[in-house]
């Protein structure tokens, strides 16, 4: 499965920055859906409601998904790779 990677930076409620990637099927290009996935992830980290728009979340590249990533996308529609401050 080919996935699109969206490089995402969100300022946490304590002022620190979270950096994570949102991976979705390469056929999905709806910013509303991608941002909703990001908000769902932020909710799991106690950061619900933090701004997540095109300014914070930008398309980066397309890559081949691993089996783990593909399984997560199949079950929940997206996969998150935590980079910093998550």
Beta strands, then each sheet from edge to edge (+ up, - down):
strand 1: 2-11
strand 2: 17-25
strand 3: 57-64
strand 4: 79-84
sheet 1: 3+ 1- 2+ 4-
end
